[in-house]
Amino acid sequence: MTEKELQENLVYLMKKYVRESQQEAFYEDISMPEVPVKGILAEFNKVKKKNC
C-alpha cells in the first residue's frame, strides 16, 4: 500500500467513525510524511469508545 492509499483509507475511517467536530485533530497526523498509523488507530478507538 502506498502512502497516498494509506492516507485515503485513514481519512475514510475517520469520516466514518469520528464526529465531524473531532476530525480536524486527525488531519495533521494523517498528512505527515510518515503517518503514525498505530497512534492514529489508537486515537480512533478512544474517540469511538467515548462516542458510544
Buried (B, 14 or more C-beta within 10 A) or exposed (E): EEEEEBBEEBBEBBEEEBEEEEBEEBEEBBEEEEBEEEEBEEBBEEBEEEEE
